[in-house]
């Protein structure tokens, strides 16, 4: 079905693998369209509890296809090119399911921005994260100037973006850019283990919690707190919250159904 992606479903866990190896998994228009289609399918599938996005062992994603960037020579074309990337990564961030980026090798430019749009990043020891656009007279316009400072702070984000130099997996771990670093051969296993832990949790509670955290930077505290309370009130009518409460009181394991 897809020419540039490999999609596998393992129980409640969806694995999306970028597969354009001859072009270092660069995100050309065709791959972006395929991702948009697949992400819509995943978003509407209540049986999918967690999503893993990964690439190759040596290259996670080299970013935008340079050939397409070269063609975006006018202000109007450049604007629309940037917006296409932003909207795709917004789609990743807005998925109702938790999303884990399993990164091995280089995640550069749009590849780094794709990882930033995920909820979690697990890296192999060989991973390198970078936003090198400054070296061609540009800047990361797929969300890099916005998501990276929110994640690691403005000063360090400026250093990474201004210099265009990649950071190692250990540096990324120390900055809070990634949650764990593992040997390359253990990367997908580690991502799947964490995904399985998340998949066993109540689906609706995870979905609402993700939405609330994502929205928190856009809202004033008073409005955000009211939304938080209203969301809890909605969850109170679900099977999973009633089941979770009963199981706690009865000292047994809850049977969450996602409803």
One Martini backbone bead per residue (centre of mass of N, CA, C, O) as a GRO file, in nm:
protein
  259
    1UNK     BB    1   0.057   0.063  -0.020
    2UNK     BB    2   0.345   0.163   0.052
    3UNK     BB    3   0.659   0.307  -0.062
    4UNK     BB    4   0.788   0.473   0.221
    5UNK     BB    5   0.650   0.257   0.412
    6UNK     BB    6   0.635   0.059   0.715
    7UNK     BB    7   0.354  -0.135   0.834
    8UNK     BB    8   0.285  -0.242   1.175
    9UNK     BB    9   0.087  -0.474   1.375
   10UNK     BB   10   0.115  -0.529   1.741
   11UNK     BB   11  -0.161  -0.532   1.837
   12UNK     BB   12  -0.160  -0.217   2.003
   13UNK     BB   13   0.098  -0.175   1.814
   14UNK     BB   14   0.240   0.072   1.610
   15UNK     BB   15   0.466   0.051   1.323
   16UNK     BB   16   0.665   0.313   1.177
   17UNK     BB   17   0.866   0.295   0.881
   18UNK     BB   18   1.105   0.446   0.727
   19UNK     BB   19   1.138   0.386   0.344
   20UNK     BB   20   1.412   0.572   0.195
   21UNK     BB   21   1.720   0.481   0.172
   22UNK     BB   22   1.835   0.617  -0.095
   23UNK     BB   23   1.737   0.907   0.069
   24UNK     BB   24   1.766   0.894   0.385
   25UNK     BB   25   1.459   0.936   0.460
   26UNK     BB   26   1.352   1.161   0.311
   27UNK     BB   27   1.092   1.417   0.299
   28UNK     BB   28   0.889   1.389   0.066
   29UNK     BB   29   0.588   1.427  -0.067
   30UNK     BB   30   0.507   1.129  -0.076
   31UNK     BB   31   0.573   1.058   0.218
   32UNK     BB   32   0.389   1.267   0.349
   33UNK     BB   33   0.124   1.159   0.232
   34UNK     BB   34   0.145   0.880   0.358
   35UNK     BB   35   0.152   0.974   0.651
   36UNK     BB   36  -0.117   1.120   0.658
   37UNK     BB   37  -0.289   0.870   0.595
   38UNK     BB   38  -0.192   0.686   0.827
   39UNK     BB   39  -0.256   0.875   1.068
   40UNK     BB   40  -0.560   0.876   1.024
   41UNK     BB   41  -0.601   0.574   1.071
   42UNK     BB   42  -0.482   0.561   1.356
   43UNK     BB   43  -0.664   0.774   1.499
   44UNK     BB   44  -0.937   0.585   1.433
   45UNK     BB   45  -0.794   0.349   1.605
   46UNK     BB   46  -0.880   0.205   1.908
   47UNK     BB   47  -0.673  -0.049   1.892
   48UNK     BB   48  -0.460   0.174   1.904
   49UNK     BB   49  -0.236   0.274   2.171
   50UNK     BB   50   0.050   0.277   2.016
   51UNK     BB   51   0.333   0.460   1.866
   52UNK     BB   52   0.598   0.384   1.634
   53UNK     BB   53   0.882   0.571   1.515
   54UNK     BB   54   1.107   0.480   1.249
   55UNK     BB   55   1.409   0.363   1.092
   56UNK     BB   56   1.718   0.324   1.043
   57UNK     BB   57   2.026   0.245   1.172
   58UNK     BB   58   2.182   0.506   1.032
   59UNK     BB   59   1.890   0.638   0.948
   60UNK     BB   60   1.619   0.801   1.031
   61UNK     BB   61   1.637   1.122   0.920
   62UNK     BB   62   1.750   1.379   0.685
   63UNK     BB   63   1.485   1.519   0.600
   64UNK     BB   64   1.456   1.708   0.359
   65UNK     BB   65   1.434   1.732   0.025
   66UNK     BB   66   1.663   1.907  -0.149
   67UNK     BB   67   1.525   1.919  -0.426
   68UNK     BB   68   1.268   2.067  -0.315
   69UNK     BB   69   1.406   2.312  -0.191
   70UNK     BB   70   1.528   2.422  -0.458
   71UNK     BB   71   1.230   2.480  -0.575
   72UNK     BB   72   1.184   2.687  -0.322
   73UNK     BB   73   1.241   3.015  -0.438
   74UNK     BB   74   0.992   3.139  -0.324
   75UNK     BB   75   0.804   3.272  -0.084
   76UNK     BB   76   0.549   3.102  -0.133
   77UNK     BB   77   0.683   2.821  -0.150
   78UNK     BB   78   0.826   2.828   0.124
   79UNK     BB   79   0.575   2.853   0.298
   80UNK     BB   80   0.429   2.589   0.203
   81UNK     BB   81   0.654   2.396   0.276
   82UNK     BB   82   0.657   2.454   0.579
   83UNK     BB   83   0.354   2.392   0.636
   84UNK     BB   84   0.359   2.094   0.560
   85UNK     BB   85   0.544   2.010   0.790
   86UNK     BB   86   0.389   2.126   1.028
   87UNK     BB   87   0.122   1.965   0.981
   88UNK     BB   88   0.244   1.686   1.010
   89UNK     BB   89   0.361   1.726   1.301
   90UNK     BB   90   0.092   1.797   1.425
   91UNK     BB   91  -0.034   1.519   1.368
   92UNK     BB   92   0.153   1.365   1.551
   93UNK     BB   93   0.098   1.525   1.817
   94UNK     BB   94  -0.236   1.475   1.790
   95UNK     BB   95  -0.241   1.206   1.857
   96UNK     BB   96  -0.410   1.007   2.081
   97UNK     BB   97  -0.158   0.856   2.089
   98UNK     BB   98   0.122   0.757   2.189
   99UNK     BB   99   0.458   0.865   2.081
  100UNK     BB  100   0.748   0.690   1.957
  101UNK     BB  101   1.083   0.757   1.906
  102UNK     BB  102   1.313   0.548   1.720
  103UNK     BB  103   1.659   0.636   1.730
  104UNK     BB  104   1.893   0.590   1.461
  105UNK     BB  105   2.121   0.787   1.403
  106UNK     BB  106   2.021   1.029   1.192
  107UNK     BB  107   1.849   1.342   1.300
  108UNK     BB  108   1.762   1.576   1.058
  109UNK     BB  109   1.589   1.833   1.068
  110UNK     BB  110   1.295   1.699   0.992
  111UNK     BB  111   1.376   1.450   1.163
  112UNK     BB  112   1.398   1.601   1.430
  113UNK     BB  113   1.110   1.725   1.419
  114UNK     BB  114   0.964   1.459   1.427
  115UNK     BB  115   1.071   1.372   1.706
  116UNK     BB  116   0.960   1.627   1.860
  117UNK     BB  117   0.648   1.544   1.802
  118UNK     BB  118   0.688   1.340   1.995
  119UNK     BB  119   0.655   1.221   2.320
  120UNK     BB  120   0.899   1.019   2.266
  121UNK     BB  121   1.261   0.935   2.305
  122UNK     BB  122   1.453   0.674   2.168
  123UNK     BB  123   1.804   0.589   2.175
  124UNK     BB  124   2.080   0.521   2.030
  125UNK     BB  125   2.421   0.544   2.057
  126UNK     BB  126   2.421   0.657   1.738
  127UNK     BB  127   2.273   0.904   1.779
  128UNK     BB  128   2.178   1.212   1.595
  129UNK     BB  129   2.099   1.556   1.662
  130UNK     BB  130   1.983   1.798   1.406
  131UNK     BB  131   1.993   2.163   1.288
  132UNK     BB  132   2.149   2.262   0.976
  133UNK     BB  133   2.015   2.510   0.817
  134UNK     BB  134   2.220   2.746   0.859
  135UNK     BB  135   2.425   2.628   0.631
  136UNK     BB  136   2.193   2.736   0.400
  137UNK     BB  137   2.044   3.003   0.512
  138UNK     BB  138   1.855   2.889   0.738
  139UNK     BB  139   1.583   2.728   0.919
  140UNK     BB  140   1.380   2.550   1.132
  141UNK     BB  141   1.037   2.528   0.979
  142UNK     BB  142   0.901   2.248   1.131
  143UNK     BB  143   0.930   2.348   1.459
  144UNK     BB  144   1.219   2.387   1.587
  145UNK     BB  145   1.193   2.686   1.715
  146UNK     BB  146   0.955   2.571   1.917
  147UNK     BB  147   1.004   2.279   2.040
  148UNK     BB  148   1.293   2.283   2.153
  149UNK     BB  149   1.266   2.507   2.375
  150UNK     BB  150   1.030   2.358   2.527
  151UNK     BB  151   1.219   2.110   2.601
  152UNK     BB  152   1.535   2.257   2.672
  153UNK     BB  153   1.546   2.547   2.617
  154UNK     BB  154   1.663   2.836   2.477
  155UNK     BB  155   1.976   2.833   2.495
  156UNK     BB  156   2.031   2.546   2.381
  157UNK     BB  157   1.865   2.578   2.124
  158UNK     BB  158   2.037   2.804   2.005
  159UNK     BB  159   2.300   2.648   1.984
  160UNK     BB  160   2.197   2.427   1.790
  161UNK     BB  161   2.079   2.619   1.566
  162UNK     BB  162   2.318   2.821   1.517
  163UNK     BB  163   2.543   2.592   1.455
  164UNK     BB  164   2.428   2.298   1.339
  165UNK     BB  165   2.513   2.094   1.551
  166UNK     BB  166   2.523   1.788   1.658
  167UNK     BB  167   2.399   1.559   1.897
  168UNK     BB  168   2.433   1.326   2.106
  169UNK     BB  169   2.279   1.093   2.290
  170UNK     BB  170   2.399   1.184   2.565
  171UNK     BB  171   2.331   1.480   2.534
  172UNK     BB  172   2.027   1.438   2.493
  173UNK     BB  173   1.983   1.314   2.772
  174UNK     BB  174   2.086   1.557   2.947
  175UNK     BB  175   1.858   1.756   2.809
  176UNK     BB  176   1.578   1.582   2.756
  177UNK     BB  177   1.537   1.477   2.456
  178UNK     BB  178   1.576   1.198   2.586
  179UNK     BB  179   1.492   0.904   2.787
  180UNK     BB  180   1.685   0.690   2.625
  181UNK     BB  181   1.983   0.479   2.604
  182UNK     BB  182   2.074   0.228   2.363
  183UNK     BB  183   2.157  -0.019   2.197
  184UNK     BB  184   2.100  -0.069   1.873
  185UNK     BB  185   1.987  -0.373   1.906
  186UNK     BB  186   1.766  -0.256   2.143
  187UNK     BB  187   1.572  -0.035   2.048
  188UNK     BB  188   1.297  -0.168   1.964
  189UNK     BB  189   1.260  -0.328   2.222
  190UNK     BB  190   1.241  -0.083   2.411
  191UNK     BB  191   1.004   0.056   2.272
  192UNK     BB  192   0.806  -0.187   2.305
  193UNK     BB  193   0.811  -0.206   2.611
  194UNK     BB  194   0.697   0.078   2.660
  195UNK     BB  195   0.444   0.044   2.488
  196UNK     BB  196   0.320  -0.189   2.654
  197UNK     BB  197   0.283  -0.024   2.910
  198UNK     BB  198   0.088   0.185   2.783
  199UNK     BB  199  -0.125  -0.020   2.662
  200UNK     BB  200  -0.222  -0.108   2.968
  201UNK     BB  201  -0.360   0.153   2.980
  202UNK     BB  202  -0.598   0.382   2.985
  203UNK     BB  203  -0.692   0.527   2.698
  204UNK     BB  204  -0.860   0.785   2.772
  205UNK     BB  205  -0.668   0.899   2.984
  206UNK     BB  206  -0.428   0.934   2.796
  207UNK     BB  207  -0.561   1.114   2.585
  208UNK     BB  208  -0.638   1.349   2.775
  209UNK     BB  209  -0.359   1.403   2.896
  210UNK     BB  210  -0.217   1.476   2.637
  211UNK     BB  211  -0.395   1.716   2.562
  212UNK     BB  212  -0.343   1.887   2.817
  213UNK     BB  213  -0.037   1.916   2.787
  214UNK     BB  214  -0.035   2.037   2.499
  215UNK     BB  215  -0.227   2.290   2.587
  216UNK     BB  216  -0.077   2.442   2.823
  217UNK     BB  217   0.095   2.654   2.641
  218UNK     BB  218  -0.190   2.801   2.529
  219UNK     BB  219  -0.279   2.857   2.832
  220UNK     BB  220  -0.411   2.969   3.094
  221UNK     BB  221  -0.435   2.851   3.407
  222UNK     BB  222  -0.738   2.881   3.462
  223UNK     BB  223  -0.839   2.741   3.202
  224UNK     BB  224  -0.679   2.476   3.233
  225UNK     BB  225  -0.809   2.386   3.503
  226UNK     BB  226  -1.098   2.368   3.401
  227UNK     BB  227  -1.043   2.159   3.180
  228UNK     BB  228  -0.937   1.942   3.365
  229UNK     BB  229  -1.202   1.906   3.529
  230UNK     BB  230  -1.388   1.837   3.287
  231UNK     BB  231  -1.235   1.583   3.199
  232UNK     BB  232  -1.279   1.426   3.459
  233UNK     BB  233  -1.587   1.425   3.442
  234UNK     BB  234  -1.596   1.256   3.183
  235UNK     BB  235  -1.438   1.004   3.296
  236UNK     BB  236  -1.640   0.920   3.525
  237UNK     BB  237  -1.834   0.768   3.295
  238UNK     BB  238  -1.633   0.544   3.265
  239UNK     BB  239  -1.529   0.229   3.290
  240UNK     BB  240  -1.225   0.264   3.367
  241UNK     BB  241  -1.263   0.443   3.620
  242UNK     BB  242  -1.448   0.251   3.774
  243UNK     BB  243  -1.257   0.007   3.760
  244UNK     BB  244  -1.007   0.134   3.891
  245UNK     BB  245  -1.141   0.201   4.162
  246UNK     BB  246  -1.240  -0.083   4.235
  247UNK     BB  247  -0.962  -0.226   4.221
  248UNK     BB  248  -0.829  -0.066   4.444
  249UNK     BB  249  -1.030  -0.143   4.673
  250UNK     BB  250  -0.998  -0.468   4.597
  251UNK     BB  251  -0.702  -0.545   4.532
  252UNK     BB  252  -0.681  -0.542   4.205
  253UNK     BB  253  -0.668  -0.592   3.876
  254UNK     BB  254  -0.745  -0.414   3.617
  255UNK     BB  255  -1.003  -0.400   3.343
  256UNK     BB  256  -0.926  -0.253   3.065
  257UNK     BB  257  -1.118  -0.135   2.757
  258UNK     BB  258  -1.146   0.174   2.644
  259UNK     BB  259  -1.453   0.285   2.781
   0.00000   0.00000   0.00000
